[in-house]
Structure formats: C-alpha cells, structure tokens
C-alpha cells in the first residue's frame, strides 16, 4: 500500500506510534510479572524436559520443523511462493533473536536449577558477543515458534488458532523449564510478528498482492 497524501502519512505515523506504545506497555506489564509467573510455572524439583508434551511444544521452536513444513508447502503448491517465506521467516527470526540476545546480554533466570531472586542480571555492554553462554532475551525458541505460526497463518488464516496455541505452548515450555523469563517469550513473539510482517510484504512485492490472503477479508 502506498501512502501518498500528508493525511495518509499522518495516519501511518500515528498507527506506528500507537503500536510501539502498546508493545512497550505490554513488555513492562509482562516484566512486572516475570518472577511471579516463574515461581508458579517453574518447579526445580520436577524436570519437565523428559515428557513428550514438553518435547512436542519445544520442537515448535526448532527451525527444522518449519523447514519441513515449508517443503510440504512446496510439494502441495509445486511452487516456492509460500514455501520460501515459511522456510526463511522462522530462520531469519531466530537469527535476529540470537543477535539481540548477544546485544542485550540479559542472563537466564535459573542457574544450576535454582531461580535467581535478586532481579535481572546483565552482562557488560557487547560482552555477549565474546561469550554468549546463558543469555535469554529474547527467547530464540519462542521467536522461531511464533514466526512460523504467524507466517503460515498469513497463508492459511484459519490455521491461526491452532498454530498460535502451539507457539504459546512453546513459550510456556521455555518458562516451565526455567530457561527463560516470560518477558523473554513476549519479546520473541513481538520480534516474530515484525519478521513475519516483513516477509508478508516481501512476498506480496515479489509475487503480487494476491500471493498472501488479505487480512481484511
């Protein structure tokens, strides 16, 4: 969509500003509940990782899952129009998450099976690029899961409730295992949304406006 008039540009700027405020307020709200939610969801006496349900949810954050789904799209469509975005959107989203994780340098909430109660812990600026161990903001698994859910739902809108539930489940699995704060998951979901929007716009620009179903229908 092209914004030509000053009025259209003003509307666009206002929309971007309102979304940015909403995202920031959401992050602050989730961050305020981080330790409360961790105490509710993370049990250091119970290891959730061996359970099948945990593995099913965590694998939503594995890039290979969406690679396989992308190839399935290619087999069905006999085209790379949808398959390309399904393969590369989660891949790029995960790469962005890893970059921001190193840049921000916030440590994970659990050390040696115990919740760190003394607040957030940050590495010195850019130190994460020298040692990326135990960093968590944003959650790369959650980012990949939400990116896959968003981009597939843009091609198949009716699948959105199921895919969103699986992505949320992936985020829950990361918190329940003590690997991430809920705000890590929230940040990953936001990053995934922006990445999916970018891939949607790119797909429409390359293959025409009909390449992705309109969200207004």
C-alpha positions in Angstrom: 0.0 0.0 0.0 1.3 3.5 -1.0 0.7 6.4 1.3 0.5 9.5 -0.9 -1.2 12.3 0.9 0.0 14.0 4.1 -3.2 12.8 5.8 -2.3 9.2 4.9 1.3 9.6 6.2 -0.1 11.1 9.4 -2.4 8.2 9.9 0.5 5.8 9.3 2.8 7.6 11.8 0.1 7.6 14.4 -0.6 3.9 13.9 3.1 3.1 14.2 3.4 5.2 17.4 0.3 3.6 19.0 1.6 0.1 18.2 5.0 0.9 19.7 3.4 2.3 22.8 1.2 -0.8 23.1 4.2 -3.2 22.7 6.2 -1.3 25.2 3.4 -1.2 27.8 2.9 -5.0 27.2 6.6 -5.7 27.8 6.6 -3.6 31.0 3.5 -5.4 32.2 4.9 -8.9 31.5 8.2 -8.0 33.0 6.4 -6.9 36.2 5.0 -10.4 36.5 8.2 -12.2 35.5 9.3 -13.6 38.9 5.7 -14.3 40.0 5.0 -16.3 36.9 8.3 -18.1 37.1 7.5 -19.2 40.7 4.1 -20.5 39.5 5.4 -22.3 36.4 8.9 -23.4 37.2 9.3 -26.3 39.8 13.0 -27.0 40.5 12.0 -30.4 42.0 10.3 -31.6 38.8 12.1 -32.0 35.5 9.7 -31.4 32.6 12.1 -32.0 29.8 11.7 -35.8 29.5 7.9 -35.5 29.0 6.5 -36.0 25.5 4.3 -32.9 25.7 7.3 -30.8 26.5 9.3 -32.1 23.5 6.2 -31.6 21.2 5.9 -27.9 22.3 9.7 -27.2 22.3 10.1 -28.5 18.8 7.9 -25.7 17.5 10.9 -23.5 18.2 13.2 -25.7 16.1 14.0 -24.2 12.7 14.0 -27.7 11.2 10.3 -28.0 12.0 9.4 -25.1 9.8 11.9 -26.2 7.1 9.9 -29.4 6.8 6.6 -27.6 6.7 8.0 -25.3 4.1 9.0 -28.2 1.9 5.5 -29.6 2.4 4.1 -26.3 1.0 6.4 -26.7 -2.0 5.2 -30.2 -2.6 1.5 -29.2 -2.4 1.8 -26.0 -4.4 4.6 -27.1 -6.7 5.8 -23.5 -6.2 8.1 -21.7 -3.8 5.8 -18.7 -3.4 4.5 -19.8 0.0 7.2 -22.3 0.8 10.0 -19.7 0.6 8.5 -17.5 3.3 7.6 -20.4 5.5 11.2 -21.7 5.4 13.1 -18.4 5.7 10.8 -16.4 8.0 11.5 -18.6 11.1 15.1 -18.9 10.1 15.7 -15.1 10.0 13.6 -14.5 13.1 15.7 -17.0 15.0 18.9 -15.3 13.7 17.5 -11.9 14.8 16.7 -13.3 18.2 20.3 -14.6 18.6 21.7 -11.3 17.6 19.6 -9.3 20.1 20.3 -11.9 22.8 24.0 -11.2 22.4 23.4 -7.4 22.1 21.2 -7.1 25.2 23.1 -9.5 27.4 20.4 -10.4 29.9 21.1 -13.7 31.7 18.6 -16.6 32.0 16.5 -16.7 35.2 17.8 -20.1 36.5 21.3 -21.1 37.5 22.2 -24.7 38.5 18.5 -25.5 38.9 17.7 -22.5 41.2 15.8 -19.4 40.4 17.9 -16.2 40.7 15.8 -14.0 43.0 18.0 -10.9 43.1 16.5 -9.4 39.9 17.8 -9.3 36.4 21.4 -9.8 35.6 23.0 -8.2 32.6 26.4 -8.7 31.0 28.6 -5.6 30.3 27.8 -3.9 27.0 28.6 -6.1 24.0 30.2 -8.8 26.2 27.7 -11.3 24.9 29.5 -11.2 21.5 32.5 -12.6 23.3 30.6 -15.1 25.4 27.0 -15.9 24.5 26.5 -18.6 27.2 23.4 -18.4 29.4 21.7 -15.4 27.7 18.0 -15.3 27.3 16.4 -12.1 26.0 14.6 -12.7 23.7 13.9 -16.5 23.6 15.1 -17.8 20.3 12.8 -20.9 20.5 9.8 -18.7 21.2 10.8 -16.4 18.4 11.0 -19.2 15.8 7.8 -20.8 17.0 5.8 -17.6 16.8 7.4 -16.6 13.4 6.4 -20.0 12.0 2.9 -19.7 13.4 2.5 -16.1 12.1 3.8 -16.7 8.6 1.9 -20.0 8.0 -1.3 -18.3 9.3 -0.8 -15.5 6.8 -1.1 -18.1 4.1 -3.7 -20.2 5.8 -5.6 -17.8 8.1 -8.0 -20.5 9.5 -5.0 -22.3 11.0 -4.1 -19.4 13.2 -5.8 -20.6 16.5 -4.0 -23.9 16.4 -0.6 -22.5 15.4 -0.9 -19.7 18.0 -1.7 -22.2 20.7 1.3 -24.3 19.8 3.6 -21.2 19.8 2.2 -20.2 23.2 2.9 -23.7 24.3 6.4 -23.5 23.2 6.8 -20.3 25.2 5.3 -22.0 28.2 7.8 -24.9 27.9 10.7 -22.4 28.0 9.4 -20.8 31.2 8.4 -24.1 32.8 11.9 -25.5 32.2 13.4 -22.4 33.8 15.2 -21.4 30.6 13.5 -18.1 30.1 11.6 -15.3 31.8 8.0 -14.7 30.4 9.2 -11.4 29.1 11.8 -13.3 27.0 9.0 -15.1 25.4 7.0 -11.9 24.9 9.9 -10.2 23.2 10.4 -13.2 21.0 6.7 -13.1 19.9 7.0 -9.4 19.1 10.2 -9.9 17.1 8.5 -12.8 15.3 5.5 -10.6 14.4 7.6 -7.9 12.9 9.6 -10.5 10.9 6.5 -12.2 9.6 5.1 -8.9 8.6 8.2 -8.1 6.7 8.2 -11.5 4.9 4.5 -11.0 4.0 5.3 -7.6 2.5 8.2 -9.1 0.6 6.2 -12.0 -0.7 3.5 -9.6 -2.0 6.0 -7.3 -3.6 7.8 -10.2 -5.4 4.7 -12.3 -6.4 1.9 -9.7 -6.4 -0.8 -8.7 -3.9 -2.7 -12.0 -4.3 0.3 -14.1 -3.1 -0.9 -13.7 0.5 -4.6 -13.6 1.5 -5.8 -10.2 2.6 -6.3 -9.8 6.3 -9.3 -7.6 5.6 -11.3 -10.4 4.2 
